[in-house]
Amino acid sequence: MKQQPLIFELTKTERQGFSLPTCDVPTKSIEQLVPEAYIRINPPELPEVSEPDAVRHFTQLSQRNYGLDSGFYPLGSCTMKYNPKVNEVIARMDGFQNIHPYQAEDTVQGCLELMYGLDTMLSEISGMARFSLQPAAGAHGELAGLMIIKAYHEQRGENRTKIIVPDSAHGTNPASAAMVGFDVIEVKSNSRGGMDLTSLRESMNEDIAGLMLTNPNTLGLFDENITEIAKIVHDAGGLLYYDGANANAIMGITRPGDMGFDVVHLNLHKTFGTPHGGGGPGSGPVGVREDLVRFLPKPVVEYEEGRYYLDYDRPLSVGRVKAFYGNFSVLVKAYSYIRSKGPDGLRQVSENAVLNANYLLNSLKDMFVLPYDRTCMHECVFSGIKQLVKGVSVLDIAKRLLDYGYHPPTMYFPLIVQEALMMEPTETESKETLDEFIKTLGIIMQEIETNPELVKSAPHNTVVARLDEVAAARHPKVRWRRSL
């Protein structure tokens, strides 16, 4: 693939991409308008290119970007599924797109009704009493949820300082707990990939504020002991926090509230059909059981006497966690997605996601080592230790997948699986797409047998070859300066 130069490398002195007509009104010099101390001595270092060169440069760069509109993401724990474009159209309707957060409540009744309805639907889906729609991402929802847990214990006069996380947890779990001021206690997994009950019981004491868990977990496995886990934590006075990153596997089938969870965050940008990553922004609403509603971030949308309004009168609230009322356009897209699917459609989403993941698991388990040989949920985790014996790492396999036009799966996570390779096909991928991916991995397995150096030196067909990732992390070059 041809190397694309930097925009500065296309510069030709005094070339420009616009042409303005001669000004036909009186003008003033820059010195007359701006104090001398703020006037540049040297001109800004901006690229000087024609309009066609600028357009072609950025168009060519955009065509090298990999996204869900261009290919399959076999990524794990991120639910990178196709986002229906109809939701984008709805979010751009004038009544949603052209509003302002400072408008009077009477002028945005439709928007408040949508937020109230989304709160109600997310509560029904998760088994919670109410939701705050403010958090802007999953980790932000974790932060708000842990603030609620802390406020709950403080209101009861208890000084609980520790949060339990499993050894397979998302990295944001211990990070969010530390941000709120909790100490983190790690609990080991058992041979089935669930939480070890003996280890959990040994960790429980009066200092434990709660347990952070996602179910199914990051191994893609549903914890068979979830009701017993909830009882152990509740008996010790703690609360259960549900990391909703993997909720794409359970919609309409089971609910965190029914499992015993007290606080939940859901990723609208993972589970409910809104863009993820660079297509964001995200949204991570946090929901709670009935007696924790008083601690939710304020304001929340309420309805009374035929009118929706924002309720700020909440003395036990943990306060505002984001400016205004959340990423509103994302809320619109999620509302549209849920309404278009309905209860049966949401269940089918999860059933198809689980079906696709198990199809991958059973199709690939002879190629890799399967650390937990049991039915998975939305994602499956393999180990590449068999390939490592031949000197090929899962990083090498991921790099080789780039040559075949695939975004690589998640590597080296969860940390409890050596040479982990995590895959989540989601419900939006067809059998034909999965079959082609499986076929490609089979070709790479043959290459490992016959020509391992080909895989170890991949990628070969990308804009840049294998990067020195350690050097890039330790000695990053973040500034480019052209010679004057």
N, C-alpha and C positions, 0 to 999 in steps of 0.2 A: 504494500500500500504506500502511495506517495506521501512523503513527509509534508505536513502542512506548516509553512513558516509562521512565525509570530506576526501579529499585525504591525509591529514596529519594523519588522524586517521588510515589509512591503512599502515602507515610507519612501516617497520621493518629495524632496523639498518643495514647499509651496503648492503641493497638489491638495485639492480639497474636494469633499463630496457634496458640497452645496453651493448655490450661487444665489445671493440675495440682490434684489433691485437696489439701485442707488436711492439713498434716503432722500425724501422730498420734503422733510420738515427740518426746522433748525435743530442742530446737534450741539452737544457739549463734549469737551475732551474728558478723558478718564480722570485727569488731574483735577478737574473742576467738580467731579462727583465723588471721588474717593480720597480719603486722607492719604498723604504721601507714604506713611508708614505701612499701609496695606497694599501698595502698588508693587507688582512684581518688577524685579530688575531684569530677570531673564524670562523668556517665554516659557509656558508650561510644556513639559515633554509629552506631547500628544502625537499619536500617529498621523501622518499626512498621506492620505490615500484618496482615490476617487470613489464616487458612490458605487460603481460596479465592483471595484476591488473590495470594498467594505462588505457589500452584500454577499459576494461570492465567498469571501473568507468565512463569514459567520455561518452561511448556509452549509458549506463543506464541513465545518466543525460540528454543526448540529446533526449532520448525517452520520457522524461517527459516534454519536451518543447512543447508548444502549438503553432501551426502555421497554415497558410492557407492550407498547404499540408496535414494537419492532421484533420482539422475540420472547422466548420462554425464560422465566426466572425460576430455576429449581432451588431457590434460596430457602433456608430453614429458619423458623421462628420469626419470620417477618411478614408472612402472608402477602406476598407481592402478586396480587391477583389483578386481572383486568378490571378497569373501572368503566362502567357503562357511561357512554357519552351523553345520554339523555339527562343524567344528573347535572352535568356541566351546563347544559342548556337551561335547565330550571334555575340553577344558581345565578344565571346571568339575566334572569327576568328583571325588568325595571324595578318592580316592587321590592326585590331583594338586593339588587346591585347598586341602586342609587339612593339608598338610605344612609343616614348618619347616626352614630351612636348618641349624639347629643339631642336628637329629636325628642319632642314631647311624646310620652307614652301613648296618648290618644291618636297620634299619627302613625304609629307602628304596631297597631293591634294585631295585624296579620303575622308579623314577624314574632311577636311575643307568643301568639297562639302556636306557631310552629315550634318554638323552643319548649313551650309547655307540653306540647304533644310528643316531642322527642324525648323529653324527660320521662313522660308516662310510658312510652314504648320501651325505652332502655330499662326502666324499672321492671316492667313485665318480663322482658327477655332475660334479665339477670336475677330476678327474685329479690330485688331491693325495694326500699320504700320511696326514695327520692334520689335525684341526681343533681350535681352541679355540672354545668356545661362549660365552665371557664377554662379548665386546664388545656394547654395548647399541644400536649403530646403525652405519650404514655408515661415517660419518666416524670413529667409534670403532674400527671394524675397520681402517680405514686407519692410524690412529695405532698400533695394536698391530702391524700388518704392517710399518710403517716402523721401529718399535722393533726388530723381529726382524731386519730388513735391517741396521740399525746394529750390533746385537749380533753378527751374523754377521761383518761386516768387522772389528770390534774384536777378536773372538776370533782372527781370522787375523793380527792385528797391523797392520791397514791403517786409515789415517785418511782415509776417503772422506767428503767434506763436501757433495756436490751430488746433487740429484735432478732428472731430466729429466721434464718434462710437456709434452704437445702443446698447441698454442694453442687447441684445441677442448675442453680438459679441463674436467671438473666443477671448480667453485671450491674444493671441499673438498680436492682433490689438492694444490695448492700450499700451502693453509692447513695441512693435516696435516703436510706435509714441513717447513714452517717451525716447527711446534709441536715436532717432534722435533729441531730444530736444524740441518736441512739448508738449504743455499742452493738456490734453484730456477732451473733453466735451461729456457727455453721453446724448443720446436722447432716450426717452421712446418708447415702442412699442404700437400699437393700439390694439383694441379688435380683429382684424383679424390676428394678429401676424406680421404685417408689421410695417414700421417706421411711427410714428405719425407725420403727416405733420405740424400740429400746433406747436408742440414742436420743429421740425426742423427749421421752419421759425423763431421762437423766438430765436434760437441759432445762427442764421446767422448774421455775422457782418464783418467788415474789417479785423479782426484778424484771421478769419477762413481760413486755408490753404487748407483744403479738408475734404472729408467724406470717411471713410473706410466702405465698405459694401460687403457682399457676397449675391448673389441672384441666387438660393434660399438661404434663410438665415439658421441659425443654428436650427430653428424650423422645417426645411424641407419645408418651404413655400415660394412660389414665390411672391415677393412684387408687388402687383397690381398697385402701384403708382410710379413705377421706373422712368418713363419718367418725371413725375412731380418732383420727388426728384432731378433728374439730372438738371432740369431747375432751381430749387430753388438754388442749389449749384453754378451752372454756372453763374446765374444772379448776385450772390454776389462775383464773381471772384475766387471761389474755384475750386478745381479739385476733380473728383471722382476716388477713388481707389477700384479696384475689388479684393477681397480676393477669389482666385480661388479654395479654399478647396472643394467647392461643385459643381465644373464644371462637374462632372460625370452625372449630371442631365440634362444638356442643350446642349451637343455637337450635332451639326447639326440641332438644333431646334431654338436656338436663340444665340446671341453673346453679350458679354459685351460691345463691341464697339457700337453695334446697340442700346443698352439701354442707352448709354450716358456716359459710363465710359472712363476715359482718360488714366489710368494706370492699368495694370493687372498683377497678378502673377498666374502661373499655377503650380500645383503639379504633376510632372511627376510620382512621387511615389504614387500617389493616382489615378489619372485619366487615365494615359497612360500606364498602364500595367507593371510598373517596381516595384521591391520589396520595401516594406515599413517597417519602424521600424528596428528590428534587422537584416532584410534581406537587408538593405540599401546598400550604402548611398542614400540619396534623391537628389532631384533637384527641384528648384523653379524658373524657368525662368521668367523674368519680361519683359512685353511688354508695348509699349506706342503708343499714337497717333502720327501723322506725325510731328507736331511741337515740340514734346518732344524727338524725336530720337537723337538729338544733345547731350542730357544729359545722354544717356545710358552709363553704365560702359564700359570701353575700355579694350582690343580691341574688335571689332566686325568683323565678317567675311564678306568680300566684294568680288565681282566678277567683273573682268574687263579684256577685251581682251583675253578671253579663260583661265583665271587663277584666282584661289581663293587666297586671301591674308588676313592677319590680319591688320586691320586699327587701328593704335595707334594715328593718327593725329586728335584728337578730343578735341579741347581746352575747350569746355564747359562740357565735360564728368564729372560725379561724381567720376571718377577714377575706379581703379580695386577694386572689392569687394571679390575676391577669387584668390588664386594662379592659374596661368595658365588660363584655359578656361572653368572651370566647371567640374563636375563629368562626364567625357567623356563616360564611359561605360554605365551610366544611359541614356545619350543622345542617344546612339546607340540603346538601348532597346526600348526607346520611339519612335524613328524613325521607327524601325521595326514594332512596334505595330500599329502605324498610317498607315504605308504603307500596312500592311496586312489587316487592316479593311477597309480602304478607306472611302470616305464621307458617303456612305450609311451604312456601318458597324458601324461607330462612332455614327450615329444617332440611330441605333438599340440598341447599348450599352445603351444610355441614356433612350430610350423608355422602355427597359426591366428593367432597374434600377428603373424607376418610377413605372412601373407596379408591380414589386416585393414589393416595399415599400407600395404601396396602398393595395396590397393583405394582408400584415401584419397589416396595419392600420385597415382595415375592419374586419379582423379575430380576432383582440385582443381588439377592442374598448369596447366590453362588459365586458371584464375582468378588464380593468383599466378605469380611467377617461381620457377623451380626451380633453385637454384644448382648442384646436383649431380644431373644427369639420369641416374640409374642405379638399379638395383633396391635398395631399402632393406631394412632388417631390421625391427626392432620399431617404429620411429618414423621420421617423415619431417620434413624441415625445408624450409620455404618462405621466400621473401623477399617482403615487401610493398612493394618499391620502386615497383612499378607503381601501387599505390594512393597512395603518397606523392606522386607527381607531381600527383595531384588534391587534395593537401592533407590526405589521410586517412592516419593512422599505424596500425600494427598495434595500438597501445594503444587507438585509437578503435574498431577492429574488435572487439577483446576486450571493451571496455565495451559495445558494441552486442550482443554475444552474451549478455550478462547479461539484456538485455531479453527475449530469447527463451528464457530459462530454462537456459542452458548455463554451466557453469564454463569460463572461457577457457583456451585452450592456453597453453603457455609462450611468453613474449615476449622478444625481444632476447637470446636465447641459442640456440646458441653465439655468442660475440662476433664471430667471424670472418665471420658472415653479417649483412649490413646489413638492418635491419628484419626480423629473424628471427621466424618463427612455427613452433614445434615441436609436433608432434602425435603422440601415442602412443595408439592406440585399444585396445590389449591384446586378448587372445583372448576375453575374456568378453562382448564386445559383439556384438550380432547385426547382420546386414546391414541390417535395417530401421532400427536405431538409427543406423547410419552413414549410410544414405541420407537420413534426416531431418536429420542434422547437415549433410550436404553441401547439401541443399536450402536450409537456413537460411543457410549462407554464400553461396549463390547469390542469395538475396533481399537480403542485405547488400551484395553486389557491385552489384546493381541500384540500391539506395539511394545508393551512392557515386556512381553515374552521374547519377541524377536529383535527389537531394537530399543532397549530402554533409554539409551542416550538421547534418542529423538524426543522422548517425553520429558526427560530431565532438563533438556535445554529449551523447552517450549516457553513462550509461544514463538512461532516462526512467521505467522501471516498478519501480525498486528502492526500498528503504526510504530510502536517501540518494541524492542525485544525484552528479554528478562531483565527486570530492574533490580538494582541492589537495594532491597527494601530496608535492610538494617542501616545502611549509610543514609538513606533518605530520611529515616526516622531520627537518626542521631545528628545528622548534619544537613538539615533542610536548607535549600536555597529558595527563599521566599521573595526575593526582589530581583528584578531584571532592570538594568540601566543601560541605555544605549550611549555610545560614545558621542560626545558633542564636538 
